[in-house]
Amino acid sequence: MTKITLHNTMSRTKEVFEPHYDKNVQMYVCGPTVYDRAHLGNARPVIVFDVLFRLLRHVYGPDHVTYVRNITDVEDKINARAAETGRTISDITTQTTQWFFDDMAALGALEPNEVPRATQYIPQMITMIERLIANGHAYERDGHVLFRVRSYAEYGRLSGRSVDDMIAGARVEVAPYKEDPMDFVLWKPSSDDQPGWPSPWGVGRPGWHIECSVMSYELLGESFDIHGGGYDLTFPHHENEIAQSCCANPSGGFAKYWMHNEMLQVEGKKMSKSLGNFFTVRDLLDQGVPGEVIRFVFLSTHYRKPMDWTEKKALEALDTLTKWSRDAEPPKGGQVDPEIIDALSDDLNTKGALDVLGRLHKQGRDADLIASARFLGFELVNPKFVQDRRARDASLLAQNEELLSANTALFNQLRATAMASKDFSEVDRLKAALIDAGIEVRISKDGVELVPGSDFDRAKLEALQ
């Protein structure tokens, strides 16, 4: 069987993946809090773990992999959005959950096997909290239930920090109902205008961390294989999950492999509304950026490295995918190239997998290219983005026919002169200027053809006359 190695955040090393049960590989990934559109950074873990899901299904078989990704539909941000808009919480979460599903599908992500919502598991959360209180790992104060952090000796192992260092290095909320500044909320009281459920501690709602411990336990058991999410969840969310899960189920090991993707930047800067570089997945899709292009840019950077989204990368991805695309199905018999499986089996080397697609294209192995691209989540047979681009190119050609014809005639004239003089400096100068204007220069024995590219700039082309 294919050997898969994955970087384990817990051990800080790359380890050979060995599932608990050969016939049931299990993965849990933290999903979105549904109060608005998913921003571009939210899409990175979806795409990363979608690729891992595809790899595991390929190696172990689709019927032997269980992938769970939760929906957080009870949280203070949702409550605030309801208060701002006057809409009901259920109305907001129903709409935003569907938005998330639609946007992630546009990026080529497969549906997980299970997509549990936090509000579906409130009774089970209460049960786990009761168990933590009974065994001394949690306590109730003023309608709040808190986890007693110092009761779990290995707290901080995932993030590599001690409890005392965490307190010294961070501003931690010190509430009067806390025994220790690091103790975190498992249950909190709800006012009349907040969502609430009856519990032994009064009407209230769960804290954020308890939901993932409960849903992973209910759907995967007390021990499972992989737990994933963004690097920003390492502390406190995943650290708290480990503590409460291991204390509630001391005979289990919770997650064996911890995987975290690094954060996203935009044009070299942290994505931020204050910098004006904050946008959602839907923003890009509505601007005409194909989902395949977003996926390609994401997979071009290893998941454990910070990813920089740039317009240049998006344009290059569009050009590459267009070049690889075909108008019709190739002859049957195409297979996923083994080198793609080898690349992904080495801690999800997605850049290496894309490089294999490039080699398949150069070798003219269309059937294997199509099959391998589909495995990675790309449809290259008459995809809509190519149809849209061809329509755009035809429109640009029509709008700029006179200008393109003039530059084509100039290029052919300079080329003919250069062929005689053997001095191609003027041809090279014009070619460089055309490319800078977003023109693809196609040279053949019959002459030159100028085609506007995705970054075509008419003003630069006019300046050449």
ROLO-369763 format. One record per residue (C-alpha): residue number from 0; z, x, y. Coordinates in Angstrom, 3 decimals, m for minus. Each point is the difference from the previous one (the first is absolute). Layout:
<rs>
R     k          Z          X          Y
R   NUM          Z          X          Y
...
</rs>
This chain:
<rs>
R     k          Z          X          Y
R     0      0.000      0.000      0.000
R     1     m0.682      1.100      3.575
R     2      2.910      1.960      1.487
R     3      1.028     m1.366      3.399
R     4      2.167      2.065      2.342
R     5      1.726     m1.556      3.008
R     6      2.174      1.459      2.749
R     7      3.492     m1.418     m0.380
R     8      1.875     m0.241      3.302
R     9      3.279      0.006     m1.914
R    10     m0.609      3.370     m1.681
R    11     m2.291      1.346      2.742
R    12     m2.372      1.266     m2.684
R    13     m3.166     m1.132     m1.714
R    14      0.882     m1.456     m3.391
R    15     m1.950     m1.146     m3.041
R    16      0.068     m3.788     m0.066
R    17      1.651     m1.359     m3.138
R    18      0.594     m3.774      0.100
R    19      3.110     m1.626     m1.425
R    20     m2.143     m2.181     m2.223
R    21     m3.506      1.010     m1.118
R    22     m1.084     m3.626     m0.167
R    23      1.342     m0.994      3.420
R    24     m0.380      2.336      2.973
R    25      1.922     m1.373      2.989
R    26     m0.326      0.573      3.739
R    27      1.814     m1.549      2.970
R    28     m1.225      0.525      3.576
R    29      1.711     m1.249      3.155
R    30     m2.213     m2.540      1.732
R    31     m0.209     m1.369      3.540
R    32      2.373     m1.953      2.179
R    33     m2.209     m2.949      0.890
R    34      0.380     m0.866      3.674
R    35     m3.343      1.223      1.384
R    36     m3.285      1.659     m0.932
R    37      0.222      3.164     m2.100
R    38     m0.555      3.039      2.203
R    39     m2.129      2.884     m1.222
R    40      3.007      1.986     m1.240
R    41      1.055     m2.922     m2.227
R    42     m3.282      0.364     m1.879
R    43      0.573      3.579     m1.131
R    44      2.544     m0.686     m2.789
R    45     m2.095     m2.976     m1.123
R    46     m3.072      2.203     m0.467
R    47      1.928      2.959     m1.466
R    48      1.755     m2.048     m2.654
R    49     m3.102     m2.064     m0.657
R    50     m1.698      3.232     m1.099
R    51      2.987      0.860     m2.198
R    52     m0.113     m3.520     m1.470
R    53     m3.686      0.486     m0.836
R    54      0.712      3.369     m1.612
R    55      2.867     m1.344     m2.119
R    56     m2.123     m2.961     m1.123
R    57     m2.790      2.390     m0.982
R    58      2.289      2.288     m1.998
R    59      2.365     m2.540     m1.594
R    60     m2.127     m3.165      0.060
R    61      0.139     m2.924      2.459
R    62      2.292     m2.026     m2.275
R    63      2.584      2.795     m0.116
R    64      0.662      0.490      3.718
R    65      2.262     m2.181      2.158
R    66     m0.250      0.499      3.750
R    67      2.486     m1.822      2.271
R    68     m0.267     m0.032      3.800
R    69      2.430     m2.226      1.866
R    70     m0.240     m2.139      3.120
R    71      2.976      0.048      2.389
R    72      0.072     m3.521      1.419
R    73      3.601     m0.084      1.233
R    74      0.788      2.542      2.718
R    75      1.175      0.104      3.601
R    76     m3.484      0.860      1.354
R    77     m1.266     m3.234     m1.511
R    78      2.907     m1.911      1.543
R    79     m0.780      1.551      3.396
R    80     m3.677     m0.939     m0.274
R    81      0.971     m3.596     m0.806
R    82      2.313     m0.112      3.024
R    83     m2.745      1.428      2.258
R    84     m2.727     m2.372     m1.132
R    85      1.903     m3.154     m0.899
R    86     m1.679     m0.021     m3.399
R    87      1.873     m0.461     m3.247
R    88      0.792      3.046     m2.101
R    89     m1.872     m1.396     m3.003
R    90     m3.074     m0.632      2.156
R    91      0.033      3.584      1.245
R    92      0.575      1.613     m3.385
R    93     m2.594     m2.160     m1.771
R    94     m2.662      0.918      2.530
R    95      0.828      3.703      0.281
R    96      0.262      0.419     m3.781
R    97     m3.520     m1.367     m0.387
R    98     m1.175      2.270      2.812
R    99      1.390      2.961     m1.924
R   100     m1.708     m1.048     m3.238
R   101     m3.341     m0.490      1.760
R   102      0.139      3.289      1.920
R   103      0.979      2.069     m3.039
R   104     m2.733     m1.636     m2.097
R   105     m2.487      1.067      2.689
R   106      1.125      3.593     m0.651
R   107     m0.852     m0.316     m3.689
R   108      3.587     m0.244     m1.252
R   109      0.586     m1.724     m3.339
R   110      2.610     m2.740     m0.233
R   111      3.269      1.269     m1.522
R   112      1.185     m1.721     m3.167
R   113      2.984     m1.452      1.862
R   114      0.489     m0.712      3.714
R   115      3.564     m1.383      0.243
R   116      1.364     m1.400      3.246
R   117      3.577      0.797      0.966
R   118      0.884     m3.655      0.611
R   119     m0.821     m0.774     m3.637
R   120      2.851      2.256     m1.190
R   121      2.981     m0.908      2.192
R   122      2.175     m1.264     m2.934
R   123     m0.660      3.227     m1.912
R   124      0.947      2.033      3.086
R   125      3.304     m1.865      0.227
R   126      0.633      0.737     m3.685
R   127     m0.633      3.736      0.457
R   128      2.243      0.107      3.082
R   129      2.790     m1.723     m1.944
R   130     m0.356      2.617     m2.715
R   131      0.268      2.825      2.550
R   132      3.153     m1.541      1.468
R   133      1.520     m0.440     m3.465
R   134     m0.476      3.659     m0.927
R   135      1.312      1.313      3.331
R   136     m3.261      1.109      1.565
R   137     m0.078     m2.723      2.671
R   138      2.448     m1.982      2.112
R   139      0.058     m3.123      2.171
R   140      1.127     m0.021      3.647
R   141     m0.420     m2.825      2.518
R   142     m2.835     m1.670     m1.912
R   143     m1.785      3.310     m0.511
R   144     m0.298      1.811     m3.315
R   145     m0.474      3.755      0.220
R   146     m0.826      2.701     m2.514
R   147      2.668      2.687     m0.239
R   148     m2.213      3.098      0.312
R   149      2.634      2.575     m0.947
R   150      0.549     m1.815     m3.291
R   151     m3.348      1.377     m1.201
R   152      0.332      3.757     m0.432
R   153     m3.763      0.704     m0.037
R   154     m0.747     m1.759      3.291
R   155     m2.406      2.188      2.001
R   156     m1.664      1.648     m2.976
R   157     m3.451     m1.463      0.775
R   158     m0.009      0.995      3.669
R   159      1.860      3.246     m0.646
R   160      2.876     m0.620      2.411
R   161      3.709     m0.471     m0.396
R   162      1.780     m3.066      1.359
R   163      1.945      2.086      2.528
R   164     m3.207      1.653      1.238
R   165     m1.615     m3.411      0.397
R   166      2.881     m1.215      2.143
R   167      0.010      3.180      2.095
R   168     m3.756     m0.017      0.550
R   169     m0.632     m3.648      0.760
R   170      1.251     m2.810      2.126
R   171      1.439     m2.358     m2.590
R   172      1.128     m3.510      0.843
R   173      3.796     m0.176     m0.191
R   174      0.914     m3.657     m0.383
R   175      3.625     m1.200     m0.202
R   176     m0.591     m1.409     m3.482
R   177     m1.089      3.376     m1.454
R   178      2.360      2.225     m1.970
R   179     m2.323      2.952      0.569
R   180     m2.794      0.532      2.563
R   181     m2.567      0.567     m2.789
R   182      0.735     m3.241     m1.870
R   183     m2.999     m2.323      0.130
R   184     m0.401     m3.767     m0.034
R   185     m0.747     m1.906     m3.196
R   186      0.645     m3.469      1.473
R   187      0.539     m1.253      3.541
R   188      0.951     m3.354      1.523
R   189     m2.643     m2.241      1.558
R   190      0.344     m2.126      3.110
R   191     m1.351     m3.538      0.136
R   192     m3.376      1.178      1.363
R   193     m0.481      2.696     m2.656
R   194     m1.121     m0.394     m3.621
R   195      2.992     m0.172     m2.321
R   196      1.014     m0.704     m3.572
R   197      3.398     m1.043     m1.380
R   198      1.961      2.832     m1.603
R   199      3.597      0.871     m0.968
R   200      0.293      1.639      3.445
R   201     m1.384     m2.912      2.006
R   202     m3.461     m0.973      1.135
R   203     m1.991      3.142      0.571
R   204     m2.992      2.120     m0.959
R   205     m0.553      3.272     m1.850
R   206     m0.252      3.429      1.535
R   207     m3.366      1.716     m0.289
R   208      0.769      2.536     m2.731
R   209      1.411     m2.328     m2.664
R   210     m3.250     m1.936     m0.406
R   211     m1.972      2.876     m1.553
R   212      2.819      0.878     m2.405
R   213      0.104     m3.597     m1.201
R   214     m3.737     m0.616     m0.248
R   215     m0.674      3.259     m1.848
R   216      2.863     m0.789     m2.399
R   217     m1.180     m3.541     m0.654
R   218     m3.637      0.953     m0.552
R   219      0.211      3.511     m1.468
R   220      3.543      0.418     m1.321
R   221      2.799      2.438      0.762
R   222     m2.224      3.025     m0.750
R   223     m3.675      0.335      0.921
R   224     m2.537      2.719      0.709
R   225     m1.240      0.291      3.579
R   226      1.398     m1.107      3.351
R   227     m2.250      0.543      3.006
R   228     m0.263     m0.551      3.713
R   229     m0.426      1.734      3.331
R   230      1.915      3.195      0.726
R   231      1.922     m1.804      2.741
R   232      1.695     m2.127     m2.693
R   233      1.628      2.988     m1.719
R   234      3.098     m0.493      2.145
R   235      1.696     m2.357      0.303
R   236     m1.938     m2.617     m1.963
R   237     m0.711      1.834     m3.248
R   238      3.253      1.923      0.109
R   239      1.846     m3.320      0.249
R   240     m2.080     m1.565     m2.753
R   241      0.947      2.802     m2.367
R   242      3.703     m0.288      0.799
R   243      0.308     m3.758     m0.425
R   244     m2.305     m0.147     m3.053
R   245      1.738      2.808     m1.879
R   246      3.426     m1.421      0.806
R   247     m0.962     m3.559     m0.959
R   248     m1.695      1.171     m3.210
R   249      1.765      3.235     m1.012
R   250     m1.666      0.102     m3.415
R   251     m3.479      0.151      1.578
R   252     m1.748      2.779      1.844
R   253     m1.828     m2.123      2.594
R   254     m3.250      1.840      0.933
R   255     m0.956      3.238     m1.767
R   256     m2.750      1.172      2.387
R   257      0.193     m0.426      3.778
R   258     m3.258      0.267      1.940
R   259     m0.379     m0.102      3.788
R   260     m3.107      0.135      2.153
R   261      0.129      1.796      3.333
R   262     m0.462     m1.712      3.342
R   263     m3.138     m0.779      1.994
R   264     m1.161      1.301      3.366
R   265     m2.835     m1.148      2.250
R   266     m2.133      2.687      1.650
R   267      2.765      2.547     m0.585
R   268      2.852     m2.087      1.428
R   269      2.609     m2.297     m1.462
R   270     m1.224     m3.585      0.063
R   271      1.869     m1.777      2.783
R   272     m0.527     m3.020      2.216
R   273      1.176      2.050      2.981
R   274     m2.817      2.522     m0.609
R   275     m2.585     m2.742     m0.341
R   276     m1.062      1.195     m3.462
R   277      1.703     m2.722     m2.031
R   278     m2.283     m2.316     m1.924
R   279      0.004     m2.160     m3.065
R   280     m2.263      0.030     m3.020
R   281     m1.483     m3.267      1.250
R   282     m0.750      1.583      3.387
R   283     m2.214      2.585     m1.707
R   284     m1.654     m2.546     m2.294
R   285     m0.765     m2.275      2.952
R   286     m1.483      2.972      1.895
R   287     m2.478      0.425     m2.843
R   288      1.666      2.876     m1.850
R   289     m0.626     m0.770     m3.697
R   290      3.000     m0.098     m2.315
R   291     m1.756      2.563     m2.207
R   292     m0.033      2.420      2.925
R   293      3.731     m0.433      0.636
R   294      0.656      0.606     m3.702
R   295     m2.239      3.104     m0.042
R   296      1.740      1.553      3.012
R   297      3.401     m0.617     m1.580
R   298     m1.011      1.545     m3.336
R   299     m1.447      3.058      1.728
R   300      3.558      1.256      0.645
R   301      2.565      0.629     m2.743
R   302      2.700     m2.654      0.038
R   303      2.813      2.520      0.543
R   304     m1.612      1.370      3.162
R   305      0.033     m1.700      3.420
R   306     m3.257     m1.872      0.487
R   307     m1.860      0.040      3.300
R   308     m2.254     m2.986      0.651
R   309     m2.825      0.970      2.351
R   310     m3.190     m1.695      1.094
R   311     m1.926      3.094     m1.112
R   312      1.358     m0.314     m3.558
R   313     m0.887     m3.679     m0.097
R   314     m3.584      0.701      1.099
R   315     m0.358      2.790     m2.558
R   316      1.359     m2.282     m2.729
R   317     m2.491     m2.722      0.935
R   318     m2.874      2.495     m0.138
R   319      1.114      1.305     m3.405
R   320      0.475     m3.419     m1.571
R   321     m3.344     m1.177      1.381
R   322     m1.707      3.070     m1.473
R   323      1.561     m0.656     m3.413
R   324     m0.797     m3.731     m0.051
R   325     m2.854     m1.537     m2.006
R   326     m2.032     m3.182      0.368
R   327      0.145     m0.883     m3.685
R   328      2.071      0.639     m3.107
R   329     m0.932      3.297     m1.685
R   330     m0.787      0.083     m3.728
R   331      2.947     m1.099     m2.133
R   332      2.260      2.506     m1.693
R   333      1.704      1.542      2.996
R   334      3.478      1.380     m0.655
R   335      2.936      1.059      2.138
R   336     m0.423      3.749      0.217
R   337      2.838      1.835     m1.834
R   338      0.411      2.356      2.958
R   339      1.128     m2.964      2.115
R   340      2.713     m0.805     m2.524
R   341      0.973      3.684     m0.074
R   342      0.268      0.095      3.809
R   343      2.107     m3.145      0.226
R   344      2.182      1.121     m2.904
R   345      0.983      3.013      2.115
R   346      2.413     m1.842      2.306
R   347     m2.685     m2.372      1.296
R   348     m2.448      2.565      1.362
R   349     m2.164     m2.669      1.633
R   350     m1.916      2.537      2.125
R   351     m1.035      1.740     m3.216
R   352     m1.109     m3.339     m1.453
R   353     m2.184     m0.693      3.066
R   354     m1.510      3.474     m0.364
R   355     m1.033     m0.929     m3.554
R   356     m1.809     m3.074      1.367
R   357     m1.894      2.323      2.340
R   358     m1.080      2.212     m2.910
R   359     m1.146     m3.018     m2.011
R   360     m2.149     m1.062      2.953
R   361     m1.566      3.459      0.350
R   362     m0.729      0.108     m3.728
R   363     m1.746     m3.369      0.161
R   364      2.378     m1.508     m2.574
R   365     m0.164     m3.467      1.535
R   366      1.484     m1.941     m2.922
R   367      3.059      2.277     m0.200
R   368      0.303      0.029      3.801
R   369      0.129     m3.802      0.162
R   370      2.506     m0.268     m2.881
R   371      2.209      2.773      1.403
R   372     m0.075     m1.449      3.519
R   373      0.990     m3.437     m1.317
R   374      2.913      1.581     m1.811
R   375      1.171      1.430      3.344
R   376     m0.425     m3.359      1.738
R   377     m3.455      0.366      1.587
R   378     m2.960     m2.317     m0.550
R   379     m3.218      1.974      0.543
R   380     m2.571     m2.499     m1.281
R   381     m1.451     m1.821      3.012
R   382      3.368     m0.119      1.816
R   383      0.327     m2.190      3.059
R   384      0.798      2.927      2.259
R   385     m3.403      1.530     m0.773
R   386     m1.759     m3.296      0.694
R   387      1.863     m0.222      3.317
R   388     m0.884      3.576      0.858
R   389     m3.677     m0.482     m0.792
R   390     m0.079     m3.062      2.234
R   391      1.689      2.017      2.742
R   392     m2.410      2.933     m0.466
R   393     m3.015     m2.323      0.162
R   394      1.356     m1.512      3.208
R   395      0.593      3.439      1.537
R   396     m3.492      1.133     m0.977
R   397     m1.509     m3.065      1.644
R   398      2.081      0.364      3.161
R   399     m0.713      3.723      0.345
R   400     m3.514      0.222     m1.434
R   401     m1.594      1.469      3.141
R   402      2.731      2.589      0.522
R   403     m0.001      1.033     m3.669
R   404     m3.790      0.243     m0.047
R   405      0.011      2.298      3.032
R   406      2.575      2.316     m1.582
R   407     m1.828     m0.087     m3.329
R   408     m3.233      1.066      1.708
R   409      1.871      2.767      1.860
R   410      1.629      1.254     m3.195
R   411     m3.344      0.058     m1.868
R   412     m1.646      1.841      2.898
R   413      2.765      2.657      0.120
R   414     m0.086      0.312     m3.771
R   415     m3.773      0.565     m0.051
R   416      0.331      2.699      2.686
R   417      2.870      1.631     m1.909
R   418     m2.009      0.064     m3.237
R   419     m2.612      2.085      1.779
R   420      2.348      2.267      1.974
R   421      2.746      0.215     m2.658
R   422      2.526     m0.583      2.807
R   423      2.034     m3.106     m0.898
R   424      2.629      0.349      2.721
R   425     m1.289     m2.993      2.015
R   426     m0.254     m2.127     m3.147
R   427      3.556      0.901     m0.948
R   428      1.204     m0.779      3.529
R   429     m1.612     m3.444     m0.003
R   430      1.209     m0.738     m3.525
R   431      3.589      0.874      0.954
R   432     m0.230     m2.213      3.086
R   433     m1.373     m2.917     m2.050
R   434      2.780      0.319     m2.546
R   435      2.547      0.094      2.837
R   436     m1.521     m3.278      1.223
R   437      0.668     m1.558     m3.391
R   438     m3.563      0.304     m1.299
R   439     m0.722      0.850     m3.613
R   440     m2.951      2.434     m0.063
R   441     m2.067     m0.430     m3.147
R   442     m2.604      2.769     m0.360
R   443     m2.750     m0.089     m2.619
R   444     m3.473      1.483     m0.458
R   445     m1.377     m3.067      1.766
R   446      2.042      0.554      3.140
R   447      3.352     m1.142      1.333
R   448      1.743     m3.371     m0.018
R   449      2.851     m0.745      2.391
R   450      2.535     m2.606     m1.150
R   451      2.990     m1.148      2.093
R   452      3.255      0.657     m1.846
R   453      3.335     m1.801      0.138
R   454      1.045      2.116      3.025
R   455     m3.292     m0.462      1.927
R   456      0.335      0.612      3.755
R   457     m3.004     m1.244      2.004
R   458      1.134      1.709      3.177
R   459     m0.109      3.416     m1.665
R   460     m3.450     m0.756     m1.410
R   461     m1.308     m1.028      3.435
R   462      1.338      3.250      1.454
R   463     m2.376      1.980     m2.192
R   464     m3.085     m1.359      1.784
</rs>
